[in-house]
Amino acid sequence: MIYLIYAILEFLPVLTSPDIFIALGVWSRTYLMRGVLFLVLLLSFKNWRPYFLVFFSLVVSFSVDSIACLFIDPLPKFGGRVTGFFGHPMVYAGFACIVLPFFFYKALQENILFKKVACIAFCFAFLVLLVLNGTRGAWLAVGASFIVMLLFFKFSFKSLLIVFCIASSIGVGSLYTSEEVSSRMKTLTSSEIYLKSERILLWKSSYKMFQDHPFFGVGLGAYADQYKNKYIDNNAKERNLTRAHSNIFQLLGESGLSGLIGYLLLFGFLLLNSFRNFTKFKQGIYVVIFVSTLCLFLQGLTEYNLGHSAVMKFYWLWVGALFPLSLYLRNQNENWNSL
C-alpha cells in the first residue's frame, strides 16, 4: 500500500510536465517498475531457501564487482577513482552503501571465529575500495550508518576493536589513493570549498524551481532543460549537468512537494518498520534492513541515486529477499547466524 501511495504521489507531476510522454517514461522506470521487483520477489517463492539464494547472490555479485575495481581502469574523466563493472563511481558507491552494513553487522555479531575474521577482512577490503572510489557522500553515509548500527548493540571491547580495525582501512586506503581522491578527502573539512561547490549551486537552482513550482515542480523529465535554460546559476562552471546530485533537491525541483513527500513516506516507512520489528522481535536481520536503507538514504542526500537504475534494482532485490527471510526467522524462532 505504501508503495502505491509513493507511486501515485510521484505520478502527479507527470500531469503538469511539458512533455507527458517523456514524463511517463521517467515515472514508469524510476518510480514504478524498479520497486515492483520487491513485490515480484515476495510472491515468487514459498520457502526461505530461494530468498536466501537471492540474497547470497547479491552479496557475491557485489564482491565480484569489488574485485573488478582492481582490474578495470576508470574512465579518464573520473581520474583514479575505482568504478567496477558499471564504469561510474557513484554506482559502485551505491552498491557499497547497501551491502557494507551487512558485513559490518556480521563482523560485530558473528560468533564463529573464522567467519568473524573473514567478515572483518571483507569489511576492511571493501572500505579501502570505497576510499579509492572517491565518493565523499558515500564515505559519510557509511560512517554514519556504522555508528547507528553500534547504537543497536552494546559497546564492548570487541566491538570497539573491530571498529578500530575497520576504521584503519580508511587510513590505509588513503596511502594509495590518486591525487584526485586525496584532494577529495581534503575537501571534507573545507567549508569554503563546499559553499562554492557545483552541488551547492545546483541545489540553489533546484530550490528556485521549487519556489516557482512548489506543488509539482517543473515536471518529470524537464529538470535538465529547465536547469540549463532558465535556472542555472551564473557562477556555475559545469553547465551541462542534468541532475541535482541529491534525491531531495532533484525531487524538489522536478516533482515539488508531491514527489518529495512520496519519497520521504516510502523510506520513512521502511526505516520505521524495520526499527519497530527489531525492537519487538530482536532479530538482527532487521538491523541490516534498517541500516542498509538508512545508508542509501544518506548517500541520496548528496547524490541522485534514485536515478541509478542498477543501484535501485539492487536495493529492491536486497530488501525483497531480506523481508521474507525475516519472517522465516521469526516463525522458526531462529537467529540470523543460523542461516
KEKE-3310 file (N, C-alpha, C; in steps of 0.2 Angstrom, whole numbers, plus 5000, padded with zeros to 4 digits):
npx = (5004:5010:5019:5011:5005:5016:5020:5009:5010:5022:5018:5009:5016:5018:5007:5008:5019:5030:5032:5022:5024:5038:5038:5030:5038:5050:5043:5038:5049:5058:5050:5041:5042:5055:5053:5043:5050:5052:5039:5037:5047:5043:5032:5036:5042:5040:5046:5060:5073:5075:5075:5086:5096:5094:5098:5111:5117:5117:5126:5137:5138:5141:5153:5161:5160:5168:5180:5183:5185:5198:5204:5199:5201:5197:5187:5194:5189:5185:5197:5208:5198:5191:5179:5172:5162:5151:5157:5155:5158:5149:5139:5145:5148:5134:5131:5140:5135:5123:5127:5138:5134:5129:5141:5147:5139:5139:5153:5152:5143:5145:5148:5157:5174:5182:5173:5170:5182:5184:5173:5177:5189:5184:5176:5185:5193:5183:5180:5192:5192:5181:5186:5195:5186:5182:5170:5163:5150:5146:5156:5153:5140:5141:5150:5142:5131:5137:5140:5127:5123:5131:5124:5113:5118:5127:5141:5156:5173:5177:5169:5173:5186:5185:5179:5189:5199:5193:5190:5203:5206:5202:5213:5223:5219:5220:5233:5236:5229:5224:5230:5219:5208:5214:5213:5200:5197:5202:5193:5183:5184:5184:5174:5173:5176:5165:5154:5156:5155:5150:5138:5131:5128:5119:5109:5104:5098:5089:5081:5075:5068:5058:5052:5046:5037:5029:5021:5021:5033:5045:5041:5042:5056:5059:5069:5083:5082:5076:5085:5097:5092:5085:5087:5100:5114:5123:5137:5140:5151:5151:5141:5133:5126:5114:5107:5102:5111:5106:5094:5084:5084:5083:5070:5063:5065:5060:5049:5042:5033:5024:5032:5043:5037:5031:5043:5049:5039:5039:5053:5054:5044:5050:5061:5055:5047:5057:5064:5055:5051:5064:5065:5054:5055:5069:5078:5092:5092:5083:5090:5100:5092:5087:5099:5105:5095:5095:5108:5109:5099:5105:5116:5109:5107:5117:5118:5109:5104:5092:5090:5099:5098:5104:5108:5096:5088:5095:5094:5080:5079:5087:5080:5069:5072:5077:5066:5056:5065:5066:5054:5054:5064:5058:5046:5052:5059:5072:5089:5099:5112:5110:5107)
npy = (4994:5006:5008:5010:5022:5030:5029:5035:5048:5052:5051:5062:5074:5071:5075:5089:5091:5097:5088:5075:5062:5059:5061:5051:5040:5042:5042:5028:5020:5024:5027:5017:5003:4998:4997:4987:4976:4971:4967:4957:4948:4945:4937:4926:4914:4900:4896:4898:4896:4899:4914:4916:4912:4922:4933:4929:4928:4942:4947:4941:4945:4959:4957:4952:4963:4972:4966:4968:4981:4982:4979:4985:4999:5015:5027:5041:5054:5052:5051:5044:5036:5022:5011:4999:4987:4994:5006:5019:5029:5033:5023:5011:5016:5017:5003:4999:5006:4999:4986:4985:4988:4975:4967:4973:4972:4957:4956:4962:4953:4940:4924:4913:4910:4910:4915:4927:4933:4933:4941:4953:4955:4956:4968:4977:4977:4981:4994:5000:5000:5008:5020:5023:5024:5037:5044:5055:5058:5045:5040:5047:5043:5029:5029:5036:5027:5015:5020:5021:5008:5003:5008:5000:4989:4983:4992:4986:4979:4971:4975:4988:4986:4980:4990:4999:4992:4991:5005:5009:5005:5015:5024:5017:5015:5028:5030:5025:5031:5040:5057:5064:5058:5060:5074:5075:5070:5080:5090:5087:5093:5107:5120:5131:5127:5119:5128:5134:5125:5115:5107:5114:5125:5119:5115:5126:5131:5121:5124:5136:5132:5125:5135:5142:5133:5125:5114:5103:5104:5107:5097:5080:5074:5086:5093:5094:5102:5114:5118:5121:5131:5141:5141:5140:5144:5159:5158:5145:5132:5119:5117:5109:5099:5088:5083:5085:5080:5076:5067:5074:5087:5085:5080:5090:5101:5095:5088:5094:5097:5086:5075:5074:5072:5059:5052:5053:5047:5034:5029:5033:5024:5012:5012:5015:5003:4993:4996:4996:4982:4976:4981:4974:4960:4957:4953:4952:4953:4963:4974:4975:4978:4990:4998:4997:5003:5016:5020:5021:5030:5041:5043:5047:5060:5068:5064:5059:5045:5038:5039:5030:5016:5003:5003:5005:4994:4984:4987:4985:4972:4967:4971:4964:4951:4950:4954:4943:4933:4937:4935:4921:4918:4923:4915:4902:4904:4907:4913:4926:4921:4908:4904)
npz = (5000:5004:4994:4983:4986:4986:4972:4966:4971:4965:4953:4950:4946:4933:4926:4925:4917:4904:4893:4892:4888:4889:4902:4907:4904:4912:4925:4925:4924:4934:4946:4947:4941:4946:4960:4959:4958:4971:4975:4966:4969:4982:4980:4973:4979:4990:5001:5012:5007:4993:4994:5002:4993:4983:4991:4994:4982:4978:4987:4983:4970:4972:4978:4968:4959:4966:4966:4953:4952:4955:4943:4932:4922:4927:4919:4910:4914:4927:4934:4945:4952:4958:4949:4946:4937:4931:4928:4933:4947:4956:4955:4960:4973:4978:4978:4988:4999:5002:5004:5013:5026:5030:5031:5041:5051:5052:5056:5069:5076:5073:5079:5077:5075:5063:5053:5058:5057:5044:5039:5045:5037:5024:5026:5029:5017:5007:5012:5010:4996:4994:4999:4989:4978:4980:4983:4991:4998:5000:5009:5021:5023:5025:5036:5046:5046:5051:5064:5069:5068:5079:5089:5091:5097:5112:5117:5117:5122:5111:5101:5099:5096:5083:5076:5077:5069:5057:5054:5052:5040:5031:5033:5028:5015:5010:5009:4997:4987:4972:4967:4964:4972:4985:4986:4986:4998:5007:5005:5013:5025:5022:5023:5015:5002:5000:5000:4988:4979:4965:4967:4977:4970:4961:4970:4974:4963:4961:4971:4968:4957:4964:4972:4962:4957:4967:4971:4961:4955:4941:4932:4928:4920:4915:4921:4917:4905:4910:4920:4912:4904:4911:4925:4929:4939:4939:4942:4940:4934:4928:4915:4909:4917:4922:4932:4950:4959:4971:4980:4987:4982:4969:4968:4974:4964:4952:4955:4965:4980:4980:4975:4984:4996:4994:4992:5005:5013:5009:5011:5025:5030:5028:5036:5048:5050:5050:5061:5071:5071:5074:5088:5093:5090:5091:5081:5072:5058:5055:5058:5049:5037:5041:5043:5030:5022:5028:5025:5011:5010:5016:5008:4997:5000:4995:4982:4967:4969:4966:4953:4948:4939:4941:4954:4962:4958:4963:4976:4979:4976:4986:4999:4996:4997:5010:5019:5018:5023:5036:5041:5040:5050:5061:5062:5064:5075:5075:5073:5064:5062:5060:5047)
capx = (5000:5014:5022:5006:5004:5023:5020:5004:5012:5027:5014:5005:5020:5018:5001:5010:5025:5029:5031:5019:5026:5044:5037:5028:5044:5053:5040:5037:5056:5061:5046:5036:5045:5060:5050:5039:5054:5051:5033:5038:5051:5039:5027:5039:5044:5036:5050:5066:5079:5076:5076:5092:5100:5094:5102:5118:5119:5118:5132:5143:5139:5145:5160:5164:5161:5173:5187:5183:5188:5206:5207:5196:5204:5192:5187:5199:5185:5185:5204:5210:5193:5189:5172:5169:5159:5147:5161:5154:5160:5143:5135:5149:5146:5128:5131:5143:5131:5118:5130:5143:5131:5129:5147:5149:5134:5142:5159:5151:5139:5147:5151:5162:5180:5185:5168:5171:5189:5183:5169:5181:5193:5180:5174:5192:5194:5178:5181:5198:5189:5176:5190:5198:5181:5182:5163:5163:5144:5146:5160:5149:5134:5144:5152:5136:5127:5141:5139:5120:5122:5134:5119:5108:5121:5131:5148:5161:5180:5177:5166:5177:5192:5183:5178:5196:5202:5189:5192:5210:5206:5202:5219:5227:5217:5222:5240:5237:5224:5227:5230:5212:5205:5217:5211:5193:5197:5204:5188:5178:5185:5184:5168:5173:5175:5158:5150:5157:5155:5144:5132:5128:5124:5114:5104:5101:5094:5083:5076:5072:5062:5053:5049:5041:5033:5030:5017:5023:5040:5045:5039:5046:5060:5061:5074:5089:5081:5074:5091:5101:5089:5082:5088:5107:5117:5129:5143:5141:5156:5149:5135:5129:5124:5107:5104:5103:5115:5103:5087:5079:5084:5080:5063:5060:5064:5057:5042:5039:5031:5021:5037:5047:5033:5031:5049:5050:5035:5042:5059:5052:5040:5054:5065:5051:5045:5062:5066:5050:5052:5069:5063:5049:5057:5076:5081:5097:5091:5080:5096:5103:5087:5087:5105:5106:5091:5097:5114:5107:5095:5110:5120:5105:5107:5122:5118:5103:5104:5086:5091:5104:5094:5107:5108:5089:5086:5099:5091:5074:5080:5090:5075:5064:5075:5078:5060:5054:5070:5065:5048:5056:5067:5053:5042:5056:5062:5079:5093:5102:5118:5109:5106)
capy = (5000:5012:5009:5013:5029:5033:5029:5040:5055:5053:5052:5068:5079:5069:5079:5096:5091:5100:5083:5070:5055:5059:5061:5044:5036:5043:5039:5021:5016:5027:5027:5012:4997:4996:4994:4981:4970:4969:4964:4951:4943:4942:4932:4921:4908:4898:4894:4903:4895:4904:4920:4916:4911:4928:4937:4927:4930:4949:4948:4938:4950:4965:4955:4951:4970:4975:4963:4971:4988:4982:4977:4989:5006:5020:5032:5047:5059:5050:5051:5037:5033:5015:5011:4992:4985:4999:5012:5025:5029:5033:5017:5007:5018:5015:4996:4998:5008:4994:4979:4986:4987:4968:4964:4976:4968:4951:4957:4963:4949:4933:4920:4908:4914:4911:4919:4934:4936:4934:4947:4959:4956:4959:4975:4981:4977:4985:5001:5003:5002:5014:5026:5023:5026:5044:5047:5058:5057:5038:5039:5050:5039:5023:5031:5037:5020:5011:5022:5019:5001:5002:5010:4995:4984:4986:4994:4981:4980:4968:4979:4994:4984:4979:4997:5002:4989:4993:5012:5010:5004:5021:5027:5013:5016:5035:5030:5023:5035:5045:5064:5067:5055:5063:5080:5075:5069:5086:5095:5085:5098:5114:5123:5136:5123:5116:5133:5136:5119:5114:5104:5119:5129:5115:5114:5133:5131:5117:5127:5141:5128:5123:5141:5144:5127:5122:5108:5098:5105:5109:5092:5074:5074:5093:5096:5096:5108:5120:5120:5124:5137:5146:5141:5139:5149:5162:5155:5138:5130:5113:5120:5103:5095:5086:5081:5089:5077:5075:5065:5079:5093:5083:5079:5097:5105:5091:5085:5098:5094:5079:5070:5074:5069:5052:5048:5053:5042:5027:5027:5033:5018:5006:5013:5014:4996:4988:4998:4993:4975:4974:4982:4969:4953:4957:4949:4956:4955:4970:4980:4975:4981:4997:5002:4997:5008:5022:5022:5023:5037:5046:5044:5051:5067:5071:5060:5057:5038:5036:5039:5025:5010:4997:5003:5004:4987:4980:4988:4982:4964:4966:4971:4959:4945:4950:4954:4936:4929:4939:4931:4914:4918:4924:4909:4897:4906:4906:4919:4927:4917:4901:4903)
capz = (5000:5005:4988:4979:4988:4984:4965:4965:4973:4960:4946:4949:4942:4926:4923:4924:4914:4897:4888:4896:4886:4892:4909:4909:4904:4918:4930:4925:4925:4940:4952:4947:4939:4950:4966:4958:4959:4978:4976:4962:4973:4988:4978:4969:4982:4995:5007:5014:5003:4987:4996:5004:4987:4980:4995:4994:4975:4978:4991:4979:4964:4975:4980:4961:4957:4970:4963:4946:4953:4955:4936:4927:4923:4926:4913:4911:4917:4934:4937:4948:4956:4955:4947:4945:4930:4928:4925:4936:4954:4960:4955:4965:4979:4979:4980:4994:5004:5003:5006:5018:5033:5031:5033:5047:5056:5054:5059:5076:5079:5071:5085:5074:5074:5056:5050:5061:5054:5036:5038:5046:5032:5019:5028:5028:5009:5004:5014:5006:4989:4994:4999:4982:4974:4980:4983:4998:5001:5002:5015:5026:5024:5028:5043:5050:5047:5056:5071:5071:5070:5085:5094:5091:5101:5117:5116:5121:5119:5105:5096:5098:5092:5077:5073:5076:5063:5050:5053:5050:5032:5028:5033:5023:5008:5009:5007:4990:4983:4967:4969:4964:4978:4990:4986:4988:5006:5010:5004:5018:5031:5020:5022:5009:4995:4999:4999:4982:4975:4960:4970:4981:4965:4958:4975:4974:4957:4962:4976:4964:4954:4969:4973:4956:4956:4974:4972:4956:4951:4934:4928:4927:4914:4912:4925:4913:4901:4914:4923:4908:4900:4915:4932:4930:4942:4935:4944:4938:4929:4924:4913:4905:4921:4920:4938:4955:4963:4978:4979:4990:4978:4962:4969:4975:4958:4947:4957:4970:4987:4979:4974:4990:5002:4992:4994:5012:5016:5007:5015:5032:5032:5028:5042:5054:5050:5052:5068:5076:5071:5078:5095:5095:5089:5092:5076:5069:5051:5054:5059:5042:5033:5043:5041:5023:5020:5030:5022:5004:5010:5017:5002:4992:5001:4990:4975:4965:4967:4963:4946:4946:4939:4944:4962:4965:4957:4968:4983:4980:4977:4993:5004:4994:4999:5017:5022:5018:5027:5042:5043:5042:5056:5067:5063:5066:5081:5073:5073:5058:5061:5059:5040)
cpx = (5004:5017:5017:5005:5010:5022:5015:5006:5018:5024:5011:5009:5020:5013:5003:5016:5025:5028:5028:5022:5033:5043:5035:5033:5048:5050:5039:5044:5059:5057:5041:5039:5050:5058:5046:5043:5053:5045:5034:5041:5047:5034:5029:5040:5040:5040:5056:5072:5080:5078:5083:5097:5100:5099:5110:5121:5121:5125:5138:5144:5143:5152:5164:5165:5167:5180:5188:5186:5195:5209:5204:5198:5198:5192:5191:5195:5185:5192:5205:5205:5191:5181:5168:5166:5155:5150:5159:5155:5154:5139:5139:5147:5139:5127:5134:5139:5125:5121:5135:5140:5130:5135:5149:5145:5137:5149:5158:5148:5141:5150:5157:5168:5182:5180:5169:5177:5188:5179:5173:5186:5190:5178:5180:5193:5189:5178:5187:5196:5185:5180:5193:5193:5180:5175:5162:5156:5143:5150:5156:5144:5136:5146:5147:5132:5130:5140:5132:5119:5125:5129:5114:5111:5125:5138:5152:5168:5180:5175:5170:5184:5191:5182:5185:5199:5199:5191:5199:5211:5206:5209:5224:5226:5220:5229:5241:5232:5228:5227:5223:5208:5207:5214:5204:5192:5198:5198:5182:5178:5185:5177:5168:5173:5168:5153:5150:5156:5149:5138:5128:5124:5118:5108:5100:5096:5088:5078:5072:5066:5056:5049:5044:5036:5032:5027:5020:5029:5039:5042:5044:5049:5061:5066:5080:5088:5080:5080:5095:5098:5086:5085:5096:5110:5123:5136:5145:5146:5154:5142:5131:5126:5116:5103:5106:5109:5113:5096:5082:5079:5081:5073:5060:5059:5060:5050:5039:5037:5028:5027:5041:5043:5032:5037:5050:5045:5037:5048:5058:5048:5045:5059:5061:5049:5051:5064:5061:5050:5058:5068:5058:5052:5065:5080:5086:5096:5087:5085:5099:5099:5087:5093:5107:5102:5093:5104:5113:5103:5100:5114:5116:5104:5111:5122:5111:5103:5097:5086:5096:5100:5097:5106:5101:5086:5089:5096:5085:5074:5083:5085:5070:5066:5075:5071:5057:5058:5068:5059:5049:5059:5063:5048:5045:5059:5070:5083:5096:5108:5117:5108:5113)
cpy = (5006:5014:5012:5020:5033:5034:5034:5047:5057:5054:5059:5073:5077:5074:5086:5096:5093:5094:5077:5063:5054:5058:5054:5039:5036:5040:5031:5017:5018:5026:5021:5005:4994:4993:4988:4975:4967:4965:4957:4946:4941:4937:4927:4915:4907:4896:4899:4902:4899:4911:4921:4916:4918:4933:4935:4929:4938:4951:4946:4943:4956:4963:4955:4958:4973:4972:4966:4978:4988:4981:4981:4996:5010:5025:5038:5053:5058:5050:5044:5034:5027:5015:5004:4992:4990:5005:5019:5025:5029:5027:5012:5009:5017:5007:4995:5001:5003:4988:4980:4985:4980:4965:4967:4973:4961:4951:4958:4957:4941:4930:4915:4912:4916:4915:4926:4937:4937:4940:4953:4961:4959:4966:4979:4982:4982:4992:5004:5005:5008:5021:5028:5026:5033:5047:5049:5057:5050:5037:5042:5046:5032:5024:5032:5031:5016:5013:5020:5012:4999:5003:5005:4989:4987:4987:4989:4982:4977:4972:4985:4992:4983:4985:5000:4999:4991:5001:5013:5009:5010:5025:5023:5014:5023:5035:5028:5026:5039:5052:5066:5064:5059:5070:5080:5074:5076:5091:5093:5090:5105:5116:5128:5133:5121:5122:5135:5130:5119:5112:5110:5124:5126:5115:5121:5134:5127:5120:5133:5138:5127:5130:5143:5139:5123:5115:5102:5099:5107:5103:5086:5075:5081:5096:5098:5102:5114:5122:5124:5131:5142:5146:5140:5145:5152:5160:5148:5137:5124:5115:5115:5098:5094:5084:5085:5086:5077:5072:5070:5084:5091:5083:5086:5101:5101:5089:5089:5094:5087:5074:5069:5070:5061:5049:5048:5048:5035:5025:5028:5027:5012:5006:5012:5007:4992:4990:4995:4985:4973:4975:4977:4962:4952:4953:4954:4958:4961:4976:4980:4979:4989:5001:5002:5003:5015:5024:5024:5029:5042:5048:5049:5058:5071:5068:5058:5049:5035:5035:5034:5018:5004:4997:5002:4997:4983:4981:4985:4974:4963:4966:4966:4952:4945:4950:4947:4932:4931:4936:4924:4913:4919:4918:4903:4898:4905:4913:4920:4923:4910:4899:4901)
cpz = (5000:4998:4983:4980:4985:4976:4963:4966:4968:4953:4945:4945:4935:4923:4922:4920:4907:4892:4892:4894:4889:4899:4911:4909:4910:4924:4931:4927:4932:4947:4952:4946:4944:4957:4965:4959:4966:4978:4972:4966:4979:4986:4974:4972:4988:5002:5007:5009:4997:4988:4998:4998:4984:4984:4994:4987:4975:4982:4987:4973:4966:4976:4973:4958:4960:4968:4957:4947:4953:4948:4931:4928:4922:4920:4915:4915:4925:4937:4939:4952:4953:4954:4947:4938:4927:4926:4928:4944:4958:4961:4960:4972:4982:4982:4987:5000:5006:5006:5012:5025:5035:5034:5039:5053:5058:5057:5067:5079:5078:5077:5083:5072:5067:5052:5052:5057:5047:5035:5040:5040:5026:5020:5027:5021:5006:5006:5011:4999:4989:4995:4992:4977:4974:4981:4990:5002:5004:5009:5021:5028:5027:5035:5048:5051:5052:5063:5073:5072:5077:5091:5096:5096:5107:5115:5120:5118:5112:5099:5094:5094:5085:5073:5072:5070:5057:5049:5050:5043:5028:5027:5028:5016:5006:5006:5000:4985:4978:4970:4969:4970:4984:4991:4988:4996:5009:5010:5010:5024:5029:5018:5016:5002:4994:4997:4992:4977:4970:4962:4974:4976:4962:4963:4975:4968:4958:4967:4973:4960:4958:4971:4968:4955:4962:4974:4967:4953:4944:4929:4927:4920:4911:4916:4921:4909:4905:4918:4918:4905:4904:4922:4934:4934:4938:4936:4942:4933:4925:4921:4909:4910:4920:4927:4944:4960:4971:4977:4981:4985:4971:4963:4970:4968:4953:4948:4962:4976:4986:4979:4980:4995:5000:4994:5001:5016:5015:5012:5023:5034:5032:5034:5048:5055:5053:5059:5073:5076:5075:5086:5097:5095:5090:5087:5072:5061:5050:5055:5052:5037:5035:5041:5034:5020:5022:5027:5015:5005:5012:5011:4997:4994:4997:4984:4973:4963:4965:4956:4943:4945:4942:4951:4965:4963:4962:4975:4984:4980:4984:4998:5002:4996:5007:5021:5023:5023:5034:5045:5044:5048:5062:5068:5066:5073:5081:5073:5066:5057:5059:5052:5037)
residu = (MET:ILE:TYR:LEU:ILE:TYR:ALA:ILE:LEU:GLU:PHE:LEU:PRO:VAL:LEU:THR:SER:PRO:ASP:ILE:PHE:ILE:ALA:LEU:GLY:VAL:TRP:SER:ARG:THR:TYR:LEU:MET:ARG:GLY:VAL:LEU:PHE:LEU:VAL:LEU:LEU:LEU:SER:PHE:LYS:ASN:TRP:ARG:PRO:TYR:PHE:LEU:VAL:PHE:PHE:SER:LEU:VAL:VAL:SER:PHE:SER:VAL:ASP:SER:ILE:ALA:CYS:LEU:PHE:ILE:ASP:PRO:LEU:PRO:LYS:PHE:GLY:GLY:ARG:VAL:THR:GLY:PHE:PHE:GLY:HIS:PRO:MET:VAL:TYR:ALA:GLY:PHE:ALA:CYS:ILE:VAL:LEU:PRO:PHE:PHE:PHE:TYR:LYS:ALA:LEU:GLN:GLU:ASN:ILE:LEU:PHE:LYS:LYS:VAL:ALA:CYS:ILE:ALA:PHE:CYS:PHE:ALA:PHE:LEU:VAL:LEU:LEU:VAL:LEU:ASN:GLY:THR:ARG:GLY:ALA:TRP:LEU:ALA:VAL:GLY:ALA:SER:PHE:ILE:VAL:MET:LEU:LEU:PHE:PHE:LYS:PHE:SER:PHE:LYS:SER:LEU:LEU:ILE:VAL:PHE:CYS:ILE:ALA:SER:SER:ILE:GLY:VAL:GLY:SER:LEU:TYR:THR:SER:GLU:GLU:VAL:SER:SER:ARG:MET:LYS:THR:LEU:THR:SER:SER:GLU:ILE:TYR:LEU:LYS:SER:GLU:ARG:ILE:LEU:LEU:TRP:LYS:SER:SER:TYR:LYS:MET:PHE:GLN:ASP:HIS:PRO:PHE:PHE:GLY:VAL:GLY:LEU:GLY:ALA:TYR:ALA:ASP:GLN:TYR:LYS:ASN:LYS:TYR:ILE:ASP:ASN:ASN:ALA:LYS:GLU:ARG:ASN:LEU:THR:ARG:ALA:HIS:SER:ASN:ILE:PHE:GLN:LEU:LEU:GLY:GLU:SER:GLY:LEU:SER:GLY:LEU:ILE:GLY:TYR:LEU:LEU:LEU:PHE:GLY:PHE:LEU:LEU:LEU:ASN:SER:PHE:ARG:ASN:PHE:THR:LYS:PHE:LYS:GLN:GLY:ILE:TYR:VAL:VAL:ILE:PHE:VAL:SER:THR:LEU:CYS:LEU:PHE:LEU:GLN:GLY:LEU:THR:GLU:TYR:ASN:LEU:GLY:HIS:SER:ALA:VAL:MET:LYS:PHE:TYR:TRP:LEU:TRP:VAL:GLY:ALA:LEU:PHE:PRO:LEU:SER:LEU:TYR:LEU:ARG:ASN:GLN:ASN:GLU:ASN:TRP:ASN:SER:LEU)
# end
